[in-house]
Amino acid sequence: MSVEELLAELRRLDRVDKLRAMQLLVMELASEEQALLLPGAHYEVWSPYDAPAAAQTLTQMLEADRAGTADRTSGHA
């Protein structure tokens, strides 16, 4: 059965059966996601905490955006 045929069949289902099909698919997707994470494994997570260079870059970008917004706003006055 092709995906298009499957979708056509799903559209014919009543509301309860559509919800059951959706629940089944969501549960399968969740279990696939869990399989991507290995128990006991260590995963690095980056944080901007104690990253002054990143903070400075972000501050400069925000100030440049703010200046650009002010220029665009005052140009239309």
Phi and psi in degrees as GROMACS dihedral restraints (atoms count N, CA, C in turn):
[ dihedral_restraints ]
;  ai    aj    ak    al  type     phi  dphi    fc
    3     4     5     6     1   -79.7    20    10
    4     5     6     7     1   165.4    20    10
    6     7     8     9     1   -61.5    20    10
    7     8     9    10     1   -40.8    20    10
    9    10    11    12     1   -62.3    20    10
   10    11    12    13     1   -40.1    20    10
   12    13    14    15     1   -66.6    20    10
   13    14    15    16     1   -41.0    20    10
   15    16    17    18     1   -62.5    20    10
   16    17    18    19     1   -44.6    20    10
   18    19    20    21     1   -62.6    20    10
   19    20    21    22     1   -38.6    20    10
   21    22    23    24     1   -62.9    20    10
   22    23    24    25     1   -42.3    20    10
   24    25    26    27     1   -64.5    20    10
   25    26    27    28     1   -42.4    20    10
   27    28    29    30     1   -62.2    20    10
   28    29    30    31     1   -37.6    20    10
   30    31    32    33     1   -64.4    20    10
   31    32    33    34     1   -26.9    20    10
   33    34    35    36     1   -78.8    20    10
   34    35    36    37     1   -15.7    20    10
   36    37    38    39     1   -68.5    20    10
   37    38    39    40     1   154.7    20    10
   39    40    41    42     1   -78.2    20    10
   40    41    42    43     1   173.2    20    10
   42    43    44    45     1   -57.3    20    10
   43    44    45    46     1   -45.0    20    10
   45    46    47    48     1   -63.2    20    10
   46    47    48    49     1   -44.3    20    10
   48    49    50    51     1   -68.8    20    10
   49    50    51    52     1   -34.2    20    10
   51    52    53    54     1   -63.2    20    10
   52    53    54    55     1   -42.6    20    10
   54    55    56    57     1   -64.9    20    10
   55    56    57    58     1   -39.3    20    10
   57    58    59    60     1   -64.4    20    10
   58    59    60    61     1   -42.2    20    10
   60    61    62    63     1   -63.6    20    10
   61    62    63    64     1   -41.8    20    10
   63    64    65    66     1   -64.1    20    10
   64    65    66    67     1   -43.4    20    10
   66    67    68    69     1   -61.3    20    10
   67    68    69    70     1   -42.8    20    10
   69    70    71    72     1   -60.8    20    10
   70    71    72    73     1   -45.9    20    10
   72    73    74    75     1   -65.5    20    10
   73    74    75    76     1   -40.5    20    10
   75    76    77    78     1   -64.8    20    10
   76    77    78    79     1   -41.7    20    10
   78    79    80    81     1   -64.6    20    10
   79    80    81    82     1   -40.0    20    10
   81    82    83    84     1   -66.4    20    10
   82    83    84    85     1   -41.2    20    10
   84    85    86    87     1   -62.6    20    10
   85    86    87    88     1   -41.5    20    10
   87    88    89    90     1   -63.2    20    10
   88    89    90    91     1   -41.7    20    10
   90    91    92    93     1   -68.0    20    10
   91    92    93    94     1   -33.4    20    10
   93    94    95    96     1   -66.2    20    10
   94    95    96    97     1   -38.1    20    10
   96    97    98    99     1   -65.1    20    10
   97    98    99   100     1   -41.4    20    10
   99   100   101   102     1   -63.9    20    10
  100   101   102   103     1   -31.5    20    10
  102   103   104   105     1   -67.9    20    10
  103   104   105   106     1   -20.7    20    10
  105   106   107   108     1   -74.7    20    10
  106   107   108   109     1   -22.9    20    10
  108   109   110   111     1  -101.9    20    10
  109   110   111   112     1   122.3    20    10
  111   112   113   114     1   -87.6    20    10
  112   113   114   115     1   132.2    20    10
  114   115   116   117     1   -60.3    20    10
  115   116   117   118     1   134.3    20    10
  117   118   119   120     1    80.5    20    10
  118   119   120   121     1    -4.7    20    10
  120   121   122   123     1   -78.2    20    10
  121   122   123   124     1   156.2    20    10
  123   124   125   126     1  -105.4    20    10
  124   125   126   127     1   131.6    20    10
  126   127   128   129     1  -122.9    20    10
  127   128   129   130     1   128.6    20    10
  129   130   131   132     1   -77.1    20    10
  130   131   132   133     1   138.4    20    10
  132   133   134   135     1  -127.4    20    10
  133   134   135   136     1   121.3    20    10
  135   136   137   138     1   -80.8    20    10
  136   137   138   139     1   142.8    20    10
  138   139   140   141     1  -135.8    20    10
  139   140   141   142     1   142.9    20    10
  141   142   143   144     1   -75.4    20    10
  142   143   144   145     1    -2.8    20    10
  144   145   146   147     1   -59.6    20    10
  145   146   147   148     1   133.2    20    10
  147   148   149   150     1    60.0    20    10
  148   149   150   151     1    39.5    20    10
  150   151   152   153     1  -128.2    20    10
  151   152   153   154     1    75.9    20    10
  153   154   155   156     1   -62.5    20    10
  154   155   156   157     1   -31.7    20    10
  156   157   158   159     1   -65.4    20    10
  157   158   159   160     1   -40.2    20    10
  159   160   161   162     1   -66.0    20    10
  160   161   162   163     1   -41.0    20    10
  162   163   164   165     1   -62.8    20    10
  163   164   165   166     1   -41.3    20    10
  165   166   167   168     1   -64.6    20    10
  166   167   168   169     1   -43.6    20    10
  168   169   170   171     1   -61.5    20    10
  169   170   171   172     1   -45.0    20    10
  171   172   173   174     1   -62.6    20    10
  172   173   174   175     1   -43.0    20    10
  174   175   176   177     1   -60.1    20    10
  175   176   177   178     1   -44.5    20    10
  177   178   179   180     1   -63.4    20    10
  178   179   180   181     1   -41.1    20    10
  180   181   182   183     1   -65.3    20    10
  181   182   183   184     1   -42.1    20    10
  183   184   185   186     1   -64.9    20    10
  184   185   186   187     1   -41.1    20    10
  186   187   188   189     1   -66.0    20    10
  187   188   189   190     1   -40.1    20    10
  189   190   191   192     1   -64.2    20    10
  190   191   192   193     1   -41.2    20    10
  192   193   194   195     1   -65.0    20    10
  193   194   195   196     1   -43.4    20    10
  195   196   197   198     1   -61.3    20    10
  196   197   198   199     1   -42.6    20    10
  198   199   200   201     1   -65.3    20    10
  199   200   201   202     1   -40.5    20    10
  201   202   203   204     1   -64.5    20    10
  202   203   204   205     1   -39.0    20    10
  204   205   206   207     1   -65.7    20    10
  205   206   207   208     1   -42.0    20    10
  207   208   209   210     1   -64.6    20    10
  208   209   210   211     1   -39.9    20    10
  210   211   212   213     1   -64.0    20    10
  211   212   213   214     1   -44.0    20    10
  213   214   215   216     1   -66.6    20    10
  214   215   216   217     1   -37.5    20    10
  216   217   218   219     1   -69.8    20    10
  217   218   219   220     1   -44.8    20    10
  219   220   221   222     1   -71.9    20    10
  220   221   222   223     1   -24.9    20    10
  222   223   224   225     1   -70.2    20    10
  223   224   225   226     1   -22.9    20    10
  225   226   227   228     1   -97.8    20    10
  226   227   228   229     1     1.4    20    10
